[in-house]
Amino acid sequence: MAAGETQLYAKVTSKLKGRSSSALLEPLLDMGFPAHTALKALAATGRKTVEEASDWLRCHCNDPSLDDPIPQEYALFLCPTGPLLDKLQEFWRESKRQCAKNRAHEVFPHITLCDFFTCEDQKVECLYEALKRAGDRSLGAFPAAVPLVLHSSVSYLGFFVDDGPADIIREFAVMFATEASVLADCTVKPCTKQLHLTLAHKFYPHHQRTLEQLARAVHPGHSCQWTAALYSRDMRFVHYQTLRVLFQYKPQNVDELTLSLGDYIFVDPTQQEEASEGWVIGISQRTGCRGFLPENYTERASECDTWVKHRTYTFSRALDPGSRKDEASSRRNGEPHAPHMSRSASSLQSLQASILRRGVLVVRHGERVDQVFGKSWLQQCSTPDGKYYRPDLNFPRGLPRRSNGIKDFESDPPLSSCGIFQSRMAGEALLESGTSITSVFTSPALRCVQTAKHILEELKLEKKVKIRVEPGIFEWTKWEAGKTTPTLMTLEELKEANFNVSMDYRPAFPLASLLPAESYNDYVHRCAVSMEQIVSTCSQDGGVTLIVGHGSALDSCTRPLLRLPPRDCADFGRLVRKIPFLGMCFCEENKEEGKWELVNPPVKTLTHGSNPAFNWRHWVQDN
């Protein structure tokens, strides 16, 4: 680093001593980090804690740009909170599910006050002071409610802010820009255009009507406390794609990136000439390092996922943060603007009720290992002393412990590695669709419990939602090999294997009640009784119940809900054979008509093909 720059940072450090920033900066300097990199770490982590900044520095020890004087970009947004934010987020989820992703989904709900501008790392704290000063000066005049008017065009849908309140909000933005230019010596341009909160942008024209219908459920009079929030982003990656890492990856070559679950990777689509098919070149946000990575280990993330929130200023004149006065005021002041929404109250309630309906999602398990490697799969992966080893990558990494040893897996096979991947893909899609899973029931077969677990992990619900094992939805036992009922894992064994199963649930049919080679009528009867108990057990207030079973469950568990008689046995067999792994059926309750209806599943289908075994030795010999 140049001597002049060193002196600059020394002066900065001297000026900061005695101020609040020294509480964060000095411990980093005491750890031996240079002042310029310590300030860079604080800016990159939002100046929250010493621990976050020091972790950032350790992760970026091999970052080739660590010493480069590249500042962050900052922007000021006005963000809704409370019931209005809940409704907006509900709109986000539903619009993505029904009309696919559009540009608005890239950023959280907000009104832009000051677009992105740069600020030197050592002056970031001056922005916080500018925000506080502008907020304090505007607090008395800030509108108790911000009236919003719905506006729609062929490529844009959003709320415009009425002129009177908009002028006051723009004055606050101008105050912040003025204070920031004086205190932080940076150029900030406040928004001078029509203030707006975007709901959808650059969508397909044929989706306009659906989006408008969903938007009318977002009543602008909903209680809301507005917060001015200062965010930052790395200016180098503004035009890059952002990927989120789904699986860990250990580099096989020196030019590959180490991937950890949840990492973000910046990818420039115009600089991929060196990458072979299925690979991309990216820069890790966590480490700052550049390298190759397998693209199928990632998913597209939103633009704002890598932004850092620094400070906020909440416009509340209530002395008690928990006071309800502002909420009441917001509701009263919001009501006069309701006529802007061209929809009656009764139809609005009907639309909201349709969004909050109860649902039952029945899913087939993922690919099972015996359907790939045949009936002798267990012999292929067993050592002479009865221990498991992995002869092929599509065998799972390990097997849970069972009281009778590995032999019990012969009649209760696990998921293959591809089956695990399929399950995670389904969970990821459910998360993106905004599907609210409130309870989970599974067949006692290991492959079904595993599928439920991986779906819940992708939904970030593995610790919140317990898996209830219901033997009543187990496969038709006539289709199971052998003359005895398969030996299935007990709840205790599942719990020991780190499956979050409920030990309190009392199933409709205990495991011991399953009889070998049962009749078709007995099978459909136990499924119907089980479904009746499952539905009565679940919440009546909305949400989706996930049922993970077998291919047969998509018919035998949905027909009772739809009040349809059992299908003919021969037709049943032909139908089930066509159901793919992770096939889904979705039923919604129509309370107005007192019935359940079969509707489109919340996520797309998962299509996959077979991949035959390959032995390179045979290939060499044949050539």
N, C-alpha and C positions, 0 to 999 in steps of 0.2 A: 504494500500500500504506500502511496506517495507521502512524503513528509508533510506536505501542506494539508492533506486529508487527516493525517494523524493529529496535527495541531488543532484542526477544526473540531474533531471529536473530543479532544482534551478540553477545549473551551466549552463545548456543549456539556460535558460531564461536570465541569466546574459550575456552570450556570444552574444545572439541575440539582445540585447538592442543596439540601435544606428544604426542597420541595417534595411533594408526595411521590414523584417518580423515583426518587433516590431509594425508596423502600423496595423498589423492584430492580433498579439498575445496579445498585451497589453490591447486592449478593451475587449477581452474575459476574461483576468485575472481580469480586473476591474468589470466585471459582476459576479465574484465569482467562475468562473469555474477553476478547478485545472489545472496546467500547462500541465500535461501529457494528460488529456482528451482534452484540447484546441488544443494541437499539433495534436492529433489524428483526431479531427474534421477538422482541416485545411488540413491535408493530404488526408482525405476522400472526401473532396469537391474540391480539386485541388487548394487550396490556392488562391481563387478568391476574396471573400468578407467576411467581418465580419458577415454580415447578414446570408449568407449561412452556415457558420460554427456554428453560434449560433442556427440557426434553426435545424441543424443536432444534436447538443447537446441536445436541448429540446426534439426532437423526440426520442432520444436514452436514455432518463432519466431512463427507465426501462430495458435497454439492459444489460443482465447479463455479457456480455463480455467487457463492456465499459472500465474497468480498466485493462484488459489483455494487456500485451505489445506485441501485434501481429502487425507487420508492414504490410504495403501494398506491393504488388508486382508491379514492373514497367517494361515497355518495350518501346523500341524506334522503331518507324516505319517511313518509307518514304512514304508519301501519295501524290497521284496526286490531282490536283485541276483544275478548269476551264473546257474547252470543253472535255478533255479526261475523267475527272471524270464523267461528264454528260453521256458520252457514256458508261462508265463502269457501272454506276447505271442503265442505260437503259438495258444493258445486264443482270444485276442482276434480274431486274423485269421480263424480258421476259423469262429468263432461269427458273426462279421459276414457272412462269405461264405455260410454255410448258413442262417442264421436272421435276417439283416438286423440293422441297428444297434439297440441298446437303450441304456438310460441308463448302463450300466456303461462303455460305450465312450467316454463323454465325458471320462473321467479315467483316468490310468495306474493300474496295479495298486498298491494301497496299503492301509494300515490307518490310519484317522484317530485321531490322538492328542489334538490340540487343534483344534477347529473354528475357522473364520475369526474374527479379532478385529482391531481397529484399533490402529495404533501411529504416533505422530507421526514425521515424516521424520527429525527430528534425533535421535531415540532408537532408530533401527533397529539401530544397532551394539550397543546394549544387549541386543537379542534374541539376537545372535550369542554374546555372553558368557553369557547365560542358558542357551543350548543347550549350550555347552561345559561349564559348571559342572554342569548336570544330567546330562550324558553321563558326565563323569568320575566323578561320585558313584554312578552306576548301573552302570558298566562291569563291576565285579567280580561283581555279582549277576545281570547280564543273562543269560538262558538261552542256552546254546550252540546249541540248536535250538529253534525255535518250532513246537510241534506244532499242526497244522491239521486240522480235521475238516470234511468236506464236509456242507453243509446245503442242502436244496432245498425250495422251496414253489412254488405256482402263479405267483408273480411275483418270486421271489428265488432266486438260486443263489450260493453263496459258501462260503468257509472260515471257521469259527469257531475262535478261539484257545482252547486248553484253559485252565481256570481258574487253575492254578498259575502258569504263565508269564504269563498275562494280568494277574494281580495285580502282578507285578514290572514289566511294561511300563506299567501304569497308574500305578504309583508314580513311574516316570520322567517321565510326562506331568505329574503333580502337581508334581514338583520343578521342571520347566521353567516351569509356570504361576506357581509361587511366585516363582522367580527373576525372571521377566519382569515380574511386578507390582511387585517392589521396584526393579529396575534401570531398567525402561523406563516405569514408572508407567502400565501398561495392564492392562485386565481380560481375563484369559485363562481360559477354562473347559475343563479337561481332560475327556476322554471318560470317563464313568462307566458306560456301557452295555457290552453284550457286544462285545468287540473282534472285528472281522470284516474279511475281505478279499473284497470283492464281485467275483463273476465275471459275473453277469448280473442285471439289474434291470428291471422293467416290460417284460417280453417277452410275446409272444403265448403263451397257454397250450399251443397245439399244438406249440410249439417246446421245451417243457420236457424231453421225453425226449431229443431230439437234443443239447441243451445239457448234460444230465447225462452223456451218453455221451462228449462231448468233454471234460468236466471230469475224468472218470476217467483221462484220459491225463496229467493234471497231478498227478503223485505228490507228496504233501506232504513226502516224505522227501528230495526233491531238495536238493542242496547249496545253501546260501544264506547270504549275509552281509547282515544287516539294517542299514539306514541310516536314521537320522532326518533328514528333509529339511524345511527351512523354505521355504515358497513364499509368493508374494504375488500379488494380483490387484487390478485397479482396481474399487473398490467401486461405482462409478457404473453399471457395465454387467453387474451380476450377473444380472439377469433379461432381458438382451438376447440375441439370436441372434448368433453369431459366424460371419462369412463369410471365406473365404480367396480372395484374388484370383488368378485363373488367367491373365489377359491384361492387358497394359498398356493404359491408357486415358488419352488426352489430353483434358481438358475442352473442350467446344465452347461452354459458357456459363459465366458467372462463378459460378453456384450449383452447379456440378458438381465432384466430387472428382477429383483426380489419382490414378490407380491404378498401382501398380508390382507386378510379379509377386511373389507371396508376402506381400503386405500383408494385414493382418487388419482387418476392418470390423465395428463393432458396430452392430446394427440392432435398433431397438425395434419389434416387430410391431404394437404398439398406436398407433404414431404415423406411419402411412403414408398418411394421407388425401390429402396433397398430391402424392404420387407417382403418376405415370401408369403404365399397364400396362407391365410389363417393367422398371420402374425402382424403386429403393428409396432411402430416405433413411438415411444411415448416418454414423458417426463413425469416422475413420481412427485406428487405434491408433498408427500411425507418426507422424502429424502432429498429431492432436488436432482436426483440422478436420472440419466437418460439411458434407454436401452430397449431391446426387443422384448415383447411379451405376447403370449397366446391370446388372441382376441376373444376366444370363447370362454376365457376365464373372467370376462368382464361384462358389464351392461352399460347402456347409455345412462348417464346421470343428468340431473338438471343443472343449468348454468349457475344457479345460486348455491348449489350444494357446497361449493368450496369457498364461498364468501365468509368473512369473519365479522361478527357483530362486535362493535366496540363499546358504544355508550348509547343510552336512550334517555329521552325526556318525555315523561307522561303528562299530558295536559289534563290534570285533575285538580279542581279547586276544593274538593272535599277534604276536610281535616283528617277524617278517618279513612284509610285506604279501603276498608271494607264497607264504607257507607253505600247505601242504595240510592242516595239522593240523585246522584248523577244519572243512574240508570233510569229513574222515573222521569227526570227532566228530558233525557234523550228520547224516551218513548213518547212523551207529550209533544216535544218539538218535531219528532219524526212523523207523527201521524198526518199532519197536513199535506205531506208530500206523497202519501200513499196513492192518490189518484193518478200520479204519473205512471203507475204500473197498470197496464190495461188488462186487468184480470180480476174477477170477483173474489171475495174472501172465501167463498165456499169452494170454488175451483182451486184456489191456492192451497187450501187445506187438503183437498183431494190429491193434489200433486205431491205435497209433503208426505201424506200418508202412503202414497205409492213408493216413495223412496225409503220409508221406514218399515216396510212390510217385513214380516218374518220370512226367512228362506231356509230351504234344506238343500244342501249341495252334496250329492252322492258321487263319490269318486272311486274308480278302480285303483288298486295298488300299482306300483311301478313294476318294471321288469324283474321277474324272479330268476334266480341263478340257475335253477334246474331246467327252465325253458330255453336256456342258451346252451348249456353243456350236457343236457340229457339226464336220464335217471341215474347215471353213474357219477354224477357231479361230485358227490361226497367222497367217492374213492379217488377221484382226481386230485383232491385237495387235502387228503389225509396222509400222515406219515404212518409207518408201521406201528408206532406206539400210540396211535390215536390222536395225534396233535394236528392242528390246522396249519396249512401254509398256503400261500397264494400263487398258484401256477400260471395264472393269466390275469391281466390287468382288469378284466371284467369280473373277476372274483372280488368280493368285498375285502377290505384291508384286514378285517378280523371278525370273529364271531363272539356273541355274548356267551357267558358261562352258563351251562345248564347242569342240573343236579345229576343227570344220567349220562353226561358226557356228550360228545359230538354226534353220536349216532341218532339222537332225537331230531337233528336237523333234516334227516332224510325225509320225514313226513311233514316237516314244517320249515321249508327252505326260506332263506333270507333274500333280500333284494340283491341284485347284481350291482356293480358300480354304476352302470348305465341307469338302473332303476333308481338309485339314489339321486343321480343327476336329474332324471325326469321329475322326481318328486320335488326337488329344489326349484326346478324351472316353474312348476305349477305354483309353488308357494310364492315365488318371486312375482309371477303374473297376478296372483290374487292380491299381493301387496300393492302393486302398481294400479290395479283396478279400484282400490279403495274398499274392497269387500271386508265387511266387519264380521269376522268369525268370533262368535261368542261362546260356542261349546263344540266339543269334538267327541265323536263316538267311533270306535273301530271294532272290526272283527278281531278275535283273539289270535289270528294267524300273525306270525312275526312280520311278514312282509307288509301287512296292513298297518301294524303298529309303527313300523319303521317309516312308512310313507307319511303317516300322520305327524310323526316327530319332525321329519325334514320339512314338511309344509309349514308347521308351526315355527320352526327355526327361522325360515325365510320371512315369516310374518312378524318376527320378533315377539312371539307369544309363547315360546316354549316354557317360560317360567310362570306365566300368568294363567294359562289355560291348561287344565289337567285333561289327560286322555282317559275317557271312560271306555272300558273294554266291555263290549256287549256280545257274548257268545251267540245270541239269538240271530245275528246277521252273518254268522259263519257260512262258508260255502255249502251248497247242497252236498251232504255227505255221501250220496250215491256216486258222486264224481271223484271222491277221494280214493286213492289206491289202497288196497288192503281191506281186510274184513273188520278191522277195528278202527275206532275214531283216532285221528292223528294225535300224537302227544304234543300238546301245546305248552308254551311257557306259562308258568303261574304268575300272578301279580307280583309276588315277592321276587321272582327271578327277573321280571321286567324292571322292577324298581331298582334292583341291584345293578342292572345293566344301564342305569341312568335314563330310563324312560319315565317321564313325569306322569305316571298313571295314577288315577284316583283309587284309593284304597277303601273309600266310603261308598262308592256307587253300588247299588244292588241291581244286578241285571235282570231282565225279564226272564232269561233262561240261563241258569248256571252252567258252567263248563261241563259238569258231570251229566247234564241232561241231553247232551248231543249223542245221538245213536247212529251207528254205522248203517249205511245203505237205507236211509229213511225214504219214505215215499215222497213223490212230488207234492202231494197235498199237505203232508206234514211240514215239508220245507217252507212252502209259501205261507202256511199258517203261522209258523214261528217268526217269520220275517214281518208279517202283518202285526202280530202282537208286540214284537219288539219295537216297531215303528210307532205304534200307539203310545208306548211308554216313553220313547225318546222325545216325541213331540210334546207330550204332557209334562216332561221333566224340564224342558227348555223354557227360557224367558218368553213371556207373551208380549214384550215391548219392542220387538224388532231384533234385527241381527240375524246372522246366518249360522245354522248348525251344520257342521261338516261331518259327514259320515264316510269313513274310508272302509271299503269292503272289497268284494270280488266283482268280476264282470257281471255275474248274475244279480248282484245287488242293485244295479242300475235299473233293473226291471222289477225285481221282487220287493224292493224297498220304496219305489215310487208309486207303483200302481195302488197300493192301499191308501196313500195320501190322496190320489186323484179319484178315489172311489171307483176304481175299475176292477173288474173280476180278474182272477189269475189268467194268464195267457195259456193257450194250449201247450202241453208239455213238449211236443215235437217242435213247434214254432219257437218255444223258449230256448231250446238247445241250439237251434240254428241262429237265433238272434245273438245269444251270448258269445258265440264263437267269433263274431265280428267286432266285438268291443275291444278297443286297443287299451294298452296300459295308460293309466291316467285319463281314461274316458270319463266324461262327466254328464250328469243330469241335474238340472236345477229346478226346484219347485218353489213357487212363491204363494204365500197365503193372501187371498183376497177376502178381507174381513167384511167388506161391503156386501159381497155375494155369498159369504159363508162357505168358501171352498178354496182348495189349493189348485194352482194352475202350473202347467209345465211351460217354462220360458227359457230363453237363451241363457246358457251359462255365462258367468261374469268374465270369463277369460276365453281366449281362442283355443282351438284344438291343438294337440301335440302329435304331429305325424313323424314317424321314424321308420327306418327300414332295417332289415337284417344285415349282419356283417359276418360273413363266414370266417372260420378259423384259417390262419395262414401260417405255414411253416417254411421258413426261408431255405432250409436244407432241401426240401422237395423241389423248390423252385430252381435251385442251383443244379440239382441232379437232372431235372427235366431239360435243362438247356446245355 
